[in-house]
Amino acid sequence: MGKVSFVISLLLFAFASNAQIVLKGDNTWKAFPSYQSGWKSPNFDDSGWGNSLSPVPTVVSPVVTNSGTMWIDPYSDTVYFRKSFELKGSCVDAPITITADNEFELYMNDSLVGIGKNLGLFYNFNLAPFLRIGVNTIAIKAVNWNTGPYLVSLYSEVVYTSSPVIELSSNDTVCPGFGSSFSVIPNYVSYSWSTGDTTNQIAADTTGVYWVETIDANACLWADTARLLEHALIPIELGPNQNLCDGDSVVLKSTGFAQILWSNGDNSDSTIVYSSGNYWFKGWDDNGCLSRDSLNVSVFDFATISLGEDVESCVGDTVVVDAAFPQSSYLWSNGSRASELAITKTGSYTVTVTNFCGSVADEIYVSFADLSDFEIDPQQYLCPNTYLILDAGIDFAHYLWSNGDTTKETAITEAGVYYLDLSDACGNELGAEVRVIDEIDYESVIPGAFTPNKDGLNESFQTLFPSDRYFSMNIFNKWGELVFQTYDPLEPWDGGELPIGTYTYEIWHKDCLNQFRNKLGTVALIR
């Protein structure tokens, strides 16, 4: 195959000096070697297309005057070209001349303008009926019947046929919170803005796109747009409110501002804060736009607390304990969150005082003399080979036991009758008597056999352990299988249908000192 060429030429019949849009063969066209749906539409996304190659090294076809040459690289038999431009007026002159090797399809805004074939032939069309105010897209499908390389040559001028050409004042960028204005020359018959205004100038208070349509003396429609933008403020974030302990400080910082003012008069990028108060910052950037922020700083003392010595009082009195400390919160052991606590019952009371610098706690014991609450078991048991503690059960009283002890508790090692004389600081007096009895050794009286033969004698196996203490008993046969279990020392075991023989029991119980003890033994079942 010999080298062939492809030439496209666009020419608008107007003087070049009056042209508002000039199209020619160069490297600014978008080009693609294969078909894509919607490629002729102004709304098509051609960001994935490449640019045309210009100039083409080998020229073997006619080249339009004032035009360059172009194709794509790598070469292809069919190429798709598109280029977009913007018109501001409806009255335009737009004839076009085009030549192609070997054939072409010419489109404007997705509409077919014309087609042509054969090398070296020129075709004339009129683009004006297909143009519109706003974005316009010219698209060309070029086909070569032989192998490459190829070229395209084109030239076009688009000329407004009426005047004046609309020129909306350019985009404006303002500081946030400030407005601007847009205007066009006052040489039109009418004006219609996107805001609804009908004058040649409007105020623009919010960011966004503003457009205007005008009608000139020749009844031609013109339209243009402008955008109001805002400068991006330099961010300033002093952070959340600050809490400091006495003697500490915090550094507040900024960066990137042309002019700075802190509420304490500093003009540097940072300032140091030691005391409580509200601190604000103002900073102006190179555009004169203002950024600002503020925060509160609170300074706390380290909390201290002392509830004092333990207190003794009389029944009916109220003891008020104060834990107040500035800028603090309180939590008492009874759940109260007040700074003071009114106490009417005997007990230990703890308060935790908390502020930003930490927590401290203190405890106080408050007792109320009230012998009417005195209660002691008048009969108690002395465990074998041990001792018994007799406890008066009331604090902050005066005690006198018959054995001479003057403490709240006294240790007893022998059975007998013991007396206690009580008195308190409020003048109350009370006496009590306790009979101490030797407790039997329950482990020593566990039966060794029983005869469940329904003669009414010795029919079950049962212990004598007290029922008010912990007790458990498991009974096993000679194979170690559990045959009976109980937690009640008074619950008897009648043997059921089990055969005669020797069975093993395991007993856990608490003695009179509340200590766990274990007893293993055997019992004979005899019928």
C-alpha positions as CSV (number, residue, x, y, z in Angstrom):
1,M,0.0,0.0,0.0
2,G,1.2,3.5,-0.8
3,K,1.1,6.4,1.6
4,V,-2.3,8.2,1.7
5,S,-3.5,11.3,3.5
6,F,-6.7,12.6,5.1
7,V,-7.5,16.3,5.1
8,I,-10.2,18.2,6.9
9,S,-10.7,21.9,6.6
10,L,-13.2,24.2,8.4
11,L,-13.6,27.8,7.2
12,L,-16.0,30.4,8.5
13,F,-16.6,33.2,6.1
14,A,-15.6,36.2,8.1
15,F,-12.5,38.3,8.4
16,A,-9.9,36.7,10.6
17,S,-9.6,39.8,12.7
18,N,-13.2,39.5,13.7
19,A,-13.1,35.8,14.7
20,Q,-14.2,34.9,18.2
21,I,-13.4,31.1,17.8
22,V,-10.6,29.7,15.6
23,L,-10.4,26.0,14.9
24,K,-7.5,24.5,13.0
25,G,-5.5,21.3,12.7
26,D,-3.1,21.2,15.6
27,N,-2.4,19.1,18.7
28,T,-5.2,20.5,20.9
29,W,-7.9,18.2,19.5
30,K,-8.9,15.1,21.5
31,A,-8.5,11.9,19.4
32,F,-9.2,8.2,19.9
33,P,-8.8,5.2,17.6
34,S,-12.1,3.4,18.3
35,Y,-15.8,4.1,18.7
36,Q,-17.2,5.0,22.1
37,S,-20.9,5.6,22.8
38,G,-21.9,9.2,23.1
39,W,-18.5,10.5,21.7
40,K,-20.3,13.3,19.7
41,S,-22.1,14.8,22.6
42,P,-20.8,17.9,24.5
43,N,-21.5,16.0,27.7
44,F,-19.1,13.2,26.8
45,D,-16.2,12.6,29.1
46,D,-13.1,12.6,26.9
47,S,-10.6,12.8,29.8
48,G,-9.4,9.3,28.8
49,W,-8.7,10.3,25.2
50,G,-5.3,11.4,23.9
51,N,-4.3,14.4,21.9
52,S,-3.9,14.6,18.2
53,L,-0.4,14.3,16.7
54,S,0.8,17.5,15.0
55,P,2.4,18.2,12.6
56,V,2.2,15.0,10.7
57,P,5.7,14.2,9.2
58,T,4.5,13.1,5.7
59,V,2.0,15.3,3.8
60,V,0.6,13.7,0.6
61,S,-2.8,15.4,0.4
62,P,-4.0,19.0,0.0
63,V,-3.6,21.1,3.1
64,V,-6.1,23.9,3.9
65,T,-4.6,27.4,4.0
66,N,-3.8,28.6,7.6
67,S,-4.3,25.0,8.9
68,G,-1.8,22.6,10.4
69,T,-1.9,18.8,10.0
70,M,-2.8,16.1,12.5
71,W,-3.6,12.5,13.1
72,I,-3.1,10.1,16.0
73,D,-0.1,8.0,17.0
74,P,-0.1,5.0,16.6
75,Y,-1.9,5.3,13.3
76,S,-5.3,3.7,12.7
77,D,-7.7,3.4,9.7
78,T,-10.5,5.1,11.6
79,V,-10.0,8.0,14.0
80,Y,-12.5,10.0,16.1
81,F,-11.8,13.7,16.8
82,R,-13.6,16.2,19.0
83,K,-13.1,19.7,20.3
84,S,-15.3,21.9,22.5
85,F,-15.7,25.7,22.6
86,E,-18.0,28.2,24.2
87,L,-20.4,30.7,22.5
88,K,-21.9,33.7,24.3
89,G,-24.3,34.9,21.6
90,S,-27.0,33.4,19.4
91,C,-26.2,35.4,16.3
92,V,-23.2,33.9,14.6
93,D,-21.8,33.4,11.1
94,A,-20.4,29.8,10.7
95,P,-20.0,28.4,7.2
96,I,-17.5,25.6,6.9
97,T,-15.4,24.0,4.1
98,I,-14.1,20.5,4.7
99,T,-12.1,18.0,2.6
100,A,-11.3,14.4,3.5
101,D,-9.4,11.3,2.5
102,N,-11.1,9.0,2.1
103,E,-14.4,9.8,3.9
104,F,-15.7,11.7,6.9
105,E,-18.7,12.4,9.0
106,L,-19.0,15.9,10.5
107,Y,-21.1,16.5,13.6
108,M,-22.0,19.5,15.7
109,N,-23.5,19.1,19.2
110,D,-24.4,15.4,18.4
111,S,-26.2,16.4,15.1
112,L,-24.9,15.3,11.7
113,V,-23.9,18.3,9.6
114,G,-22.7,16.5,6.5
115,I,-20.5,13.7,5.0
116,G,-18.0,13.5,2.2
117,K,-15.7,11.2,0.3
118,N,-12.7,11.1,-2.1
119,L,-9.3,12.7,-1.9
120,G,-8.9,16.4,-2.7
121,L,-12.6,17.3,-2.8
122,F,-13.9,20.3,-0.8
123,Y,-17.4,20.4,0.8
124,N,-19.1,23.5,2.2
125,F,-21.6,23.4,5.1
126,N,-23.2,25.9,7.4
127,L,-22.7,25.3,11.2
128,A,-24.9,28.1,12.4
129,P,-28.1,26.1,12.7
130,F,-26.4,23.7,15.0
131,L,-24.7,26.1,17.3
132,R,-26.0,27.3,20.7
133,I,-25.1,29.5,23.5
134,G,-22.8,27.7,25.9
135,V,-20.6,24.7,25.3
136,N,-20.5,23.4,21.7
137,T,-18.7,20.3,20.5
138,I,-17.5,19.7,16.9
139,A,-16.8,16.0,16.2
140,I,-15.3,14.3,13.2
141,K,-15.2,10.6,12.3
142,A,-12.4,10.1,9.7
143,V,-11.9,6.9,7.7
144,N,-8.9,5.9,5.6
145,W,-9.3,2.9,3.2
146,N,-5.6,2.1,3.1
147,T,-2.7,1.8,5.6
148,G,-1.1,4.9,7.2
149,P,0.5,7.2,8.0
150,Y,-2.4,9.7,7.6
151,L,-3.1,13.4,8.2
152,V,-6.0,15.8,8.8
153,S,-5.9,19.5,8.0
154,L,-8.6,22.0,9.1
155,Y,-9.3,25.6,9.7
156,S,-12.3,27.5,10.9
157,E,-13.4,30.9,12.3
158,V,-16.6,31.5,14.3
159,V,-17.7,35.1,14.2
160,Y,-20.5,36.9,16.1
161,T,-22.7,38.9,13.6
162,S,-24.1,41.3,16.2
163,S,-22.6,43.4,19.0
164,P,-21.6,44.3,21.6
165,V,-20.1,40.9,22.7
166,I,-21.2,40.2,26.3
167,E,-18.4,40.3,28.8
168,L,-19.5,39.5,32.4
169,S,-17.1,40.8,35.0
170,S,-14.7,38.0,35.9
171,N,-14.9,35.5,38.7
172,D,-14.3,37.0,42.1
173,T,-12.9,35.5,45.3
174,V,-13.8,37.1,48.7
175,C,-13.2,36.4,52.4
176,P,-16.0,34.3,54.0
177,G,-18.9,36.4,55.0
178,F,-18.2,39.1,52.5
179,G,-20.1,39.6,49.2
180,S,-19.2,41.1,45.8
181,S,-20.9,42.3,42.6
182,F,-21.1,41.3,38.9
183,S,-21.9,43.6,36.0
184,V,-22.1,43.9,32.2
185,I,-21.9,47.0,30.0
186,P,-25.1,49.0,30.0
187,N,-25.5,48.8,26.2
188,Y,-28.3,46.1,26.0
189,V,-32.0,46.4,25.7
190,S,-32.8,44.0,28.6
191,Y,-31.1,42.0,31.3
192,S,-32.2,38.8,33.0
193,W,-30.0,37.5,35.9
194,S,-30.1,34.1,37.6
195,T,-31.0,36.1,40.8
196,G,-34.1,37.6,39.1
197,D,-32.5,41.0,38.8
198,T,-33.1,43.0,35.6
199,T,-30.4,45.6,35.8
200,N,-26.8,45.5,34.4
201,Q,-25.3,45.1,37.8
202,I,-26.1,42.8,40.8
203,A,-24.9,42.2,44.3
204,A,-23.6,38.7,45.0
205,D,-23.8,37.6,48.6
206,T,-23.4,33.9,48.4
207,T,-20.8,31.7,46.7
208,G,-21.8,29.9,43.5
209,V,-22.4,30.5,39.8
210,Y,-24.2,33.6,38.5
211,W,-25.4,34.0,35.0
212,V,-27.0,36.7,32.9
213,E,-28.9,36.8,29.6
214,T,-29.1,40.0,27.6
215,I,-30.9,41.1,24.4
216,D,-29.1,43.6,22.1
217,A,-30.5,46.1,19.7
218,N,-30.6,43.5,16.9
219,A,-32.7,41.2,19.1
220,C,-29.8,38.8,19.5
221,L,-29.5,36.8,22.7
222,W,-26.3,36.9,24.8
223,A,-25.4,34.9,27.9
224,D,-22.4,34.6,30.2
225,T,-21.5,33.2,33.6
226,A,-19.2,34.1,36.5
227,R,-18.5,32.4,39.8
228,L,-18.2,33.9,43.3
229,L,-15.7,31.9,45.4
230,E,-14.4,32.2,48.9
231,H,-10.8,32.2,50.0
232,A,-10.0,29.2,52.1
233,L,-9.4,30.4,55.6
234,I,-6.2,29.3,57.4
235,P,-7.5,26.8,60.0
236,I,-7.1,27.8,63.6
237,E,-8.2,25.4,66.3
238,L,-7.1,26.2,69.8
239,G,-8.7,23.0,71.0
240,P,-11.1,22.3,73.9
241,N,-11.3,24.3,77.1
242,Q,-8.2,23.8,79.2
243,N,-8.0,22.8,82.9
244,L,-4.7,23.5,84.7
245,C,-3.4,22.7,88.1
246,D,-1.9,25.6,90.1
247,G,1.6,26.3,88.8
248,D,1.1,24.7,85.4
249,S,0.7,26.5,82.1
250,V,-0.5,25.9,78.6
251,V,0.9,27.1,75.3
252,L,-1.7,28.3,72.7
253,K,-0.4,28.2,69.1
254,S,-1.1,29.4,65.6
255,T,0.7,29.3,62.3
256,G,0.7,30.8,58.8
257,F,-0.9,34.2,59.5
258,A,0.3,37.5,58.2
259,Q,-1.1,39.4,61.3
260,I,-1.9,38.1,64.7
261,L,-3.6,39.4,67.9
262,W,-4.2,37.5,71.1
263,S,-6.7,38.6,73.8
264,N,-3.7,39.2,76.2
265,G,-2.1,41.5,73.6
266,D,0.5,39.1,72.2
267,N,1.3,39.4,68.5
268,S,3.4,36.3,68.1
269,D,2.5,32.8,66.8
270,S,2.0,31.5,70.3
271,T,1.2,32.7,73.8
272,I,1.6,31.2,77.3
273,V,-1.4,31.1,79.7
274,Y,-1.1,30.6,83.5
275,S,-4.3,31.9,84.9
276,S,-8.1,31.3,84.6
277,G,-10.0,33.3,81.9
278,N,-11.3,33.4,78.4
279,Y,-8.6,33.6,75.7
280,W,-9.3,34.5,72.1
281,F,-7.2,34.6,68.9
282,K,-7.6,36.6,65.7
283,G,-5.4,36.0,62.7
284,W,-5.4,37.7,59.2
285,D,-4.0,35.9,56.1
286,D,-2.4,37.5,53.1
287,N,-5.8,38.2,51.6
288,G,-6.9,40.1,54.7
289,C,-9.3,37.3,55.7
290,L,-9.9,36.8,59.4
291,S,-9.8,33.5,61.3
292,R,-10.7,33.3,64.9
293,D,-11.1,31.0,67.8
294,S,-11.4,31.1,71.6
295,L,-11.3,28.8,74.7
296,N,-11.7,29.0,78.5
297,V,-8.9,28.2,80.9
298,S,-9.6,27.1,84.5
299,V,-6.9,26.8,87.1
300,F,-7.5,24.4,90.0
301,D,-5.8,24.1,93.4
302,F,-4.8,20.6,94.6
303,A,-7.6,19.3,96.8
304,T,-7.0,18.7,100.5
305,I,-9.4,17.2,103.0
306,S,-9.5,16.3,106.8
307,L,-12.6,15.1,108.4
308,G,-11.0,15.2,111.9
309,E,-10.9,12.7,114.7
310,D,-13.5,10.0,115.2
311,V,-16.6,11.4,117.0
312,E,-18.7,10.0,119.9
313,S,-22.2,11.4,120.4
314,C,-25.5,10.6,122.0
315,V,-28.6,9.0,120.4
316,G,-30.8,11.7,118.9
317,D,-27.9,14.0,118.1
318,T,-26.8,14.9,114.5
319,V,-23.1,15.1,113.6
320,V,-22.4,17.3,110.5
321,V,-19.1,16.5,108.8
322,D,-17.8,19.1,106.2
323,A,-15.5,18.2,103.3
324,A,-15.9,21.4,101.2
325,F,-13.1,22.4,98.9
326,P,-13.3,24.9,96.0
327,Q,-14.0,23.6,92.4
328,S,-14.4,20.0,93.6
329,S,-16.9,17.2,93.5
330,Y,-17.7,14.8,96.4
331,L,-18.7,11.2,96.8
332,W,-19.5,9.8,100.3
333,S,-19.5,6.1,101.1
334,N,-23.3,6.3,101.5
335,G,-23.7,7.7,98.0
336,S,-24.2,11.4,98.9
337,R,-22.5,13.9,96.6
338,A,-22.9,17.0,98.8
339,S,-20.0,18.7,100.4
340,E,-21.5,18.2,103.9
341,L,-22.9,15.0,105.4
342,A,-25.4,14.9,108.3
343,I,-24.8,11.7,110.3
344,T,-27.3,10.2,112.7
345,K,-26.3,6.5,112.7
346,T,-23.1,4.9,114.1
347,G,-20.7,3.9,111.4
348,S,-17.6,4.6,109.4
349,Y,-18.0,7.3,106.7
350,T,-15.6,8.0,103.8
351,V,-15.5,10.9,101.4
352,T,-13.6,11.2,98.2
353,V,-12.9,14.8,97.0
354,T,-12.1,15.2,93.3
355,N,-11.1,18.1,91.1
356,F,-9.0,18.4,88.0
357,C,-5.8,17.9,89.9
358,G,-6.8,14.5,91.3
359,S,-8.6,12.9,94.2
360,V,-8.1,12.7,98.0
361,A,-10.0,10.7,100.6
362,D,-10.5,10.6,104.3
363,E,-12.5,8.5,106.8
364,I,-14.2,9.2,110.1
365,Y,-16.0,6.9,112.5
366,V,-19.1,8.4,114.3
367,S,-20.7,6.5,117.1
368,F,-23.9,7.2,119.0
369,A,-24.3,5.9,122.5
370,D,-27.5,3.8,122.6
371,L,-27.5,0.9,125.0
372,S,-31.1,0.1,123.9
373,D,-29.6,-1.6,120.8
374,F,-27.6,-3.9,123.1
375,E,-28.3,-7.6,122.4
376,I,-26.2,-10.7,123.4
377,D,-27.1,-14.3,123.2
378,P,-27.9,-15.3,126.9
379,Q,-26.8,-18.9,126.2
380,Q,-23.7,-19.8,124.3
381,Y,-21.6,-23.0,123.9
382,L,-18.0,-23.6,124.6
383,C,-16.4,-25.8,122.0
384,P,-14.4,-28.7,123.3
385,N,-10.7,-28.0,123.8
386,T,-11.0,-24.3,122.8
387,Y,-12.2,-21.0,124.0
388,L,-15.2,-18.8,123.5
389,I,-15.2,-15.0,122.8
390,L,-18.1,-13.1,124.5
391,D,-18.7,-9.9,122.5
392,A,-20.7,-6.9,124.0
393,G,-21.6,-5.9,120.4
394,I,-21.6,-2.1,121.1
395,D,-18.7,0.2,120.4
396,F,-17.7,3.3,122.4
397,A,-19.2,2.2,125.7
398,H,-17.7,1.3,129.1
399,Y,-17.5,-2.4,129.8
400,L,-17.1,-4.4,133.1
401,W,-17.2,-8.2,132.8
402,S,-17.6,-10.4,135.9
403,N,-14.2,-11.9,135.1
404,G,-12.7,-8.4,135.5
405,D,-12.2,-7.6,131.8
406,T,-13.1,-4.0,130.8
407,T,-12.9,-4.5,127.0
408,K,-15.6,-5.0,124.5
409,E,-14.7,-8.7,124.1
410,T,-13.6,-11.3,126.7
411,A,-12.2,-14.8,126.2
412,I,-13.9,-17.6,128.1
413,T,-12.2,-21.0,128.7
414,E,-14.7,-22.5,131.2
415,A,-18.4,-23.0,131.3
416,G,-20.4,-20.9,133.8
417,V,-22.5,-17.8,134.2
418,Y,-20.9,-14.4,133.2
419,Y,-22.1,-10.9,133.9
420,L,-21.6,-7.7,132.0
421,D,-22.2,-4.1,133.2
422,L,-22.5,-1.5,130.4
423,S,-22.5,2.3,130.6
424,D,-22.0,5.1,128.0
425,A,-21.0,8.7,127.9
426,C,-24.6,9.8,127.8
427,G,-25.3,8.3,131.3
428,N,-27.1,5.1,130.1
429,E,-26.5,1.9,132.1
430,L,-27.4,-1.7,131.4
431,G,-26.6,-5.2,132.7
432,A,-26.6,-8.6,131.0
433,E,-26.1,-12.3,131.9
434,V,-24.6,-15.0,129.7
435,R,-24.7,-18.7,130.5
436,V,-21.8,-20.6,128.9
437,I,-22.4,-24.3,128.4
438,D,-19.9,-27.0,127.3
439,E,-20.8,-28.2,123.9
440,I,-20.8,-31.9,123.3
441,D,-18.4,-33.6,120.8
442,Y,-20.9,-34.4,118.0
443,E,-18.4,-36.4,116.1
444,S,-18.1,-38.8,119.0
445,V,-21.9,-39.7,119.1
446,I,-22.4,-40.6,115.4
447,P,-24.1,-44.0,115.4
448,G,-22.1,-47.0,114.1
449,A,-25.1,-49.1,112.9
450,F,-28.9,-49.1,112.3
451,T,-31.5,-51.8,111.7
452,P,-34.3,-50.7,109.3
453,N,-36.4,-53.8,109.9
454,K,-39.6,-52.0,110.7
455,D,-39.6,-53.1,114.4
456,G,-39.7,-49.4,115.4
457,L,-36.2,-49.5,116.9
458,N,-33.1,-47.9,115.5
459,E,-34.8,-47.6,112.0
460,S,-32.5,-44.9,110.5
461,F,-29.1,-43.4,110.5
462,Q,-29.1,-39.8,111.9
463,T,-26.6,-37.4,113.4
464,L,-27.0,-34.8,116.2
465,F,-25.2,-31.9,114.6
466,P,-26.9,-28.5,115.1
467,S,-29.1,-27.4,112.2
468,D,-28.0,-23.7,112.4
469,R,-24.5,-24.4,111.1
470,Y,-23.2,-25.7,107.8
471,F,-23.6,-29.5,107.4
472,S,-23.3,-31.9,104.5
473,M,-23.2,-35.7,104.5
474,N,-22.5,-38.2,101.6
475,I,-22.9,-41.9,102.0
476,F,-21.1,-44.4,99.6
477,N,-21.4,-48.1,99.1
478,K,-18.4,-50.4,99.0
479,W,-17.8,-49.6,95.3
480,G,-17.6,-45.8,96.1
481,E,-21.0,-45.0,94.6
482,L,-23.0,-42.2,96.2
483,V,-26.2,-43.7,97.7
484,F,-27.4,-40.9,99.9
485,Q,-26.7,-37.1,100.2
486,T,-28.1,-34.4,102.6
487,Y,-27.4,-30.9,103.9
488,D,-29.8,-31.3,106.9
489,P,-28.2,-32.9,110.0
490,L,-31.7,-33.9,111.1
491,E,-32.6,-35.7,107.9
492,P,-32.4,-39.5,108.5
493,W,-31.2,-42.2,106.1
494,D,-33.4,-45.4,106.2
495,G,-31.2,-47.4,103.8
496,G,-33.9,-47.7,101.2
497,E,-33.7,-51.0,99.4
498,L,-30.0,-51.3,99.8
499,P,-28.6,-54.6,101.0
500,I,-27.1,-55.1,104.4
501,G,-23.4,-54.3,104.7
502,T,-21.0,-51.6,105.7
503,Y,-21.3,-48.1,104.2
504,T,-18.9,-45.2,104.3
505,Y,-20.0,-41.7,105.2
506,E,-18.2,-38.3,104.8
507,I,-19.4,-35.4,106.9
508,W,-18.4,-31.7,106.5
509,H,-19.6,-29.3,109.2
510,K,-18.7,-26.1,111.0
511,D,-17.9,-26.2,114.7
512,C,-19.0,-23.7,117.2
513,L,-15.9,-21.5,116.2
514,N,-17.3,-21.5,112.6
515,Q,-14.4,-23.5,111.3
516,F,-14.8,-26.3,108.8
517,R,-14.2,-29.8,110.0
518,N,-14.3,-33.1,108.2
519,K,-15.3,-36.6,109.5
520,L,-15.0,-39.9,107.8
521,G,-16.5,-43.1,109.2
522,T,-18.5,-46.2,108.5
523,V,-22.0,-47.4,109.5
524,A,-23.4,-50.9,109.3
525,L,-26.8,-51.5,107.8
526,I,-28.4,-54.5,109.5
527,R,-31.8,-56.0,108.7
